[in-house]
Amino acid sequence: MYMDIIYIYSQNNKIMTDNQWQEEEEKIKKAFDDKTWSQIKSEESWRIFKIMSEFVGGIDKLSKIGPCVSIFGSARTKPEDKYFQIAEKIAAKLVRHGYGVITGGGPGIMEAGNKGAKSENGRSVGLNIELPFEQIPNPYIDTDKNINFDFFFVRKVMFVKYSQGFIIMPGGFGTLDEMFESLTLIQTHKIGRFPVVLVGTEYWKGLLDWIKSTMIPNGNINEDDLELFALVDTPTEAVRVIDDFYAKYLLKPNF
C-alpha cells in the first residue's frame, strides 16, 4: 500500500533528488512498520523529554528579551526584491520605536527582518528549525538569541507567546500557516487581540477577495473577522498599526 502512496506522491512532486526521494520512501515505510507496545512507549517517552527540553530552553531565553514583533515571510525572497527591502525597513523602524524583532531565523524575509533590527542595534531574535532545504541561519541574529527547534509546534508557541504583534510579508505555505495560526488564536480568544499586519496589497488582494467572496457568504467566518488584521503597503503604515495599538496597552507576554 505504501508503495502506491509513494508513486502517486512522486508523480506530483518531481523537484527532489533521488537521494531525497529515497529518504522520503524510508520515512513512509517506517510509518507502516509494526511496532510492539514496548517500542512505542519507549520512543514516545524520549520524544516527550525532547519536546519538554525545547519548551524549557525557548522560554528561558525568550522570557528575557523584552517586547518584540514577529516578522513572517518567504525564505525565498531575494535581497533585490522590494518586499525584502520593505521588511528590512519595517524591522529597523520597529527597533527605533522600542521593539525587538523575532523571525524564523532563515534567509529571505527572515534575513531582512534580522538585518533591519541589527542595523539599529536592536534585539534580533531567530527561531530556527532544521529543514531539508532553505533554512540556513542568517548572519544578523544576535548570538545569544539564536534558538534552534526540531518541532514546529514548539517553535510556533514561542512566536505567539513572545510577540506583541505580527507583520505578515508575502510568503508561501509556511507564512500562511503562521498568519492563520495567529488569526485563529485571536478569533477564538486564546490570546488577546494583538495587531496582525499584512504588508503588500498587490500580493494579498487575491486571498482577501476569496475570503470575502467565499468564506463569508458560506458562513465560515463573520464579516467582523476582517477587522482582526490590517492591510498596508509601507513601513510607516505597518509600524503605525503596532504603535497605535500599544499606545493603549502595557507590553507583556501573551499568556
HUFENNOR-V792667 format. One record per pair of residues at least 12 apart in sequence whose ideal C-beta (glycine too) atoms are under 10 Angstrom apart, sorted by the first residue. I is the first residue (numbers start at 1). J is the second residue. Records with the same first field share a line. If there is no record, write none. Layout:
BEGIN
I->J + J
END
This chain:
BEGIN
1->32
2->25 + 28 + 29 + 30 + 31 + 32 + 33
3->25 + 28 + 29
5->25 + 28 + 31 + 32
6->21 + 24 + 25 + 28 + 29
9->21 + 24 + 25 + 28
10->24 + 25
15->133
16->132 + 133
20->132 + 133
23->132
24->132
47->150 + 151
50->150 + 151 + 154
51->150 + 151 + 153 + 154
52->154
53->150 + 154
54->147 + 148 + 149 + 150 + 151 + 153 + 154 + 155 + 157 + 158
55->149 + 151 + 154 + 157 + 158
57->147 + 148 + 149 + 154 + 158
58->127 + 147 + 148 + 149 + 154 + 155 + 157 + 158 + 159 + 161 + 162
59->154 + 157 + 158 + 161 + 162 + 253
60->147
61->125 + 127 + 144 + 145 + 146 + 147 + 158 + 162
62->102 + 125 + 127 + 145 + 147 + 158 + 159 + 161 + 162 + 163 + 253
63->161 + 162 + 253
64->123 + 144 + 145 + 162
65->100 + 102 + 123 + 124 + 125 + 142 + 144 + 145 + 162
66->98 + 99 + 100 + 123 + 162 + 164 + 251
67->94 + 98 + 99 + 100 + 123 + 162 + 163 + 164 + 165 + 242 + 246 + 250 + 251 + 252 + 253
68->94 + 95 + 99 + 100 + 101 + 102 + 103 + 117 + 122 + 123 + 124 + 125 + 145 + 159 + 162 + 163 + 164 + 165 + 251
69->90 + 91 + 94 + 95 + 97 + 99 + 100 + 101 + 102 + 103 + 113 + 117 + 163 + 164 + 165 + 166 + 167 + 194 + 195 + 197 + 238 + 239 + 242 + 246
70->101 + 102 + 103 + 104 + 113 + 125 + 127 + 158 + 159 + 160 + 162 + 163 + 164 + 165 + 166 + 167 + 168 + 178 + 182 + 194 + 196
71->87 + 88 + 90 + 91 + 94 + 101 + 102 + 103 + 104 + 109 + 110 + 112 + 113 + 114 + 116 + 117 + 163 + 165 + 166 + 167 + 168 + 169 + 197 + 199 + 238
72->87 + 102 + 103 + 104 + 109 + 110 + 113 + 159 + 163 + 166 + 167 + 168 + 169 + 170 + 171 + 174 + 175 + 176 + 177 + 178 + 179 + 181 + 182 + 196 + 199
73->86 + 87 + 103 + 104 + 108 + 109 + 110 + 111 + 112 + 113 + 167 + 168 + 169 + 170 + 171 + 172 + 174 + 175 + 178 + 179 + 199 + 200
74->87 + 106 + 107 + 108 + 109 + 110 + 134 + 169 + 170 + 171 + 172 + 173 + 174 + 175
75->104 + 105 + 106 + 107 + 108 + 109 + 110 + 111 + 131 + 133 + 134 + 135 + 136 + 138 + 171 + 172 + 174 + 175
76->106 + 107 + 108 + 109 + 134 + 171 + 172
77->107 + 108 + 109 + 110 + 111 + 112 + 169 + 170 + 171
78->107 + 108
79->107 + 108 + 111 + 112 + 115
81->108 + 109 + 112 + 170
82->170 + 200 + 202
83->108 + 109 + 112 + 169 + 170 + 171 + 199 + 200 + 203
84->107 + 108 + 109 + 111 + 112 + 113 + 115 + 116 + 169 + 170
85->112 + 116 + 235
86->109 + 112 + 116 + 167 + 169 + 170 + 199 + 200 + 232 + 233 + 234 + 235 + 238
87->101 + 103 + 108 + 109 + 110 + 111 + 112 + 113 + 114 + 115 + 116 + 167 + 169 + 170 + 199 + 235 + 238
88->109 + 111 + 112 + 113 + 114 + 115 + 116 + 117 + 118 + 119 + 140 + 235
89->112 + 116 + 119 + 234 + 235 + 236 + 238 + 239
90->112 + 113 + 116 + 117 + 167 + 169 + 197 + 199 + 232 + 234 + 235 + 236 + 237 + 238 + 239 + 242
91->103 + 109 + 112 + 113 + 114 + 115 + 116 + 117 + 118 + 119 + 120 + 122 + 124 + 140 + 167 + 235 + 239
92->112 + 113 + 115 + 116 + 117 + 118 + 119 + 120 + 122 + 235 + 239
93->116 + 120 + 235 + 236 + 238 + 239 + 240 + 242 + 243
94->113 + 116 + 117 + 120 + 122 + 123 + 165 + 167 + 235 + 238 + 239 + 242 + 243
95->116 + 117 + 118 + 119 + 120 + 121 + 122 + 123 + 124
96->120 + 122 + 239
97->120 + 122 + 239 + 240 + 242 + 243 + 246
98->122 + 243 + 246 + 251
99->117 + 122 + 123 + 163 + 164 + 165 + 239 + 242 + 243 + 246 + 251
100->117 + 122 + 123 + 124 + 125 + 142 + 145 + 162 + 163 + 164
101->113 + 114 + 115 + 116 + 117 + 118 + 120 + 122 + 123 + 124 + 125 + 126 + 140 + 141 + 145 + 163 + 167
102->114 + 117 + 123 + 124 + 125 + 126 + 127 + 145 + 147 + 158 + 159 + 162 + 163 + 164 + 166
103->115 + 116 + 117 + 124 + 125 + 126 + 127 + 128 + 138 + 140 + 141 + 159 + 167
104->126 + 127 + 128 + 129 + 131 + 134 + 135 + 137 + 138 + 149 + 155 + 159 + 171 + 174 + 175 + 178
105->124 + 125 + 126 + 127 + 128 + 129 + 135 + 136 + 137 + 138 + 140 + 141 + 145 + 146 + 147 + 148 + 149 + 155
106->126 + 127 + 128 + 129 + 131 + 134 + 135 + 136 + 137 + 138 + 141 + 174
107->134 + 135 + 136 + 137 + 138
108->134 + 138 + 169 + 170 + 171 + 172 + 175
109->167 + 168 + 169 + 170 + 171 + 175 + 199
110->126 + 127 + 128 + 134 + 135 + 137 + 138 + 140 + 141 + 169 + 171
111->126 + 136 + 137 + 138 + 139 + 140 + 141
112->138 + 140 + 169
113->125 + 126 + 138 + 140 + 141 + 167 + 169
114->126 + 137 + 138 + 139 + 140 + 141 + 142 + 145 + 146
115->138 + 139 + 140 + 141
116->140 + 235
117->140 + 141 + 142
118->138 + 139 + 140 + 141 + 142
119->140
122->142
123->142 + 145
124->138 + 140 + 141 + 142 + 143 + 145 + 146
125->141 + 142 + 144 + 145 + 146 + 147 + 158 + 159 + 162 + 163
126->138 + 140 + 141 + 142 + 145 + 146 + 147 + 148
127->141 + 145 + 146 + 147 + 148 + 149 + 154 + 155 + 156 + 158 + 159 + 162
128->141 + 146 + 147 + 148 + 149 + 155
129->147 + 148 + 149 + 150 + 151 + 152 + 154 + 155 + 156 + 174
130->148 + 149 + 150
131->152 + 174
134->174
135->174
152->174 + 177
153->181
155->178
156->177 + 178 + 181 + 182 + 185
157->181 + 255
159->178 + 181 + 182
160->178 + 181 + 182 + 185 + 186 + 190 + 191 + 194 + 253 + 254 + 255
161->191 + 253 + 254 + 255
162->253 + 254
163->182 + 191 + 194 + 195 + 253 + 254
164->192 + 194 + 195 + 242 + 245 + 246 + 249 + 251 + 252 + 253 + 254
165->182 + 194 + 195 + 196 + 197 + 238 + 239 + 241 + 242 + 243 + 245 + 246 + 251
166->178 + 179 + 181 + 182 + 183 + 186 + 194 + 195 + 196 + 197 + 198 + 229 + 242
167->195 + 196 + 197 + 198 + 199 + 232 + 235 + 238 + 239 + 241 + 242
168->180 + 182 + 183 + 196 + 197 + 198 + 199 + 200 + 203 + 204 + 229 + 230 + 231 + 238
169->197 + 198 + 199 + 200 + 203 + 204 + 238
170->198 + 199 + 200 + 202 + 203 + 204
171->203
176->207
179->196 + 198 + 204 + 207 + 229
182->194 + 195 + 196 + 228 + 229
183->196 + 221 + 225 + 228 + 229
184->228
185->254 + 255
186->225 + 228 + 229
187->221 + 222 + 224 + 225 + 228
190->254 + 255
191->254 + 255
192->249 + 252 + 254 + 255
193->227 + 228 + 245 + 249
194->228 + 242 + 245 + 246 + 249 + 254
195->228 + 229 + 230 + 238 + 241 + 242 + 243 + 244 + 245 + 246
196->228 + 229 + 230 + 241
197->229 + 230 + 231 + 232 + 237 + 238 + 239 + 240 + 241 + 242 + 245
198->229 + 230 + 231 + 232 + 233 + 238
199->230 + 231 + 232 + 233 + 234 + 235 + 237 + 238
200->231 + 232 + 233
201->231 + 232 + 233
202->233
203->233
204->229 + 231
205->231
208->226 + 229 + 231
211->225 + 226
212->226
229->241
230->242 + 244 + 245
END
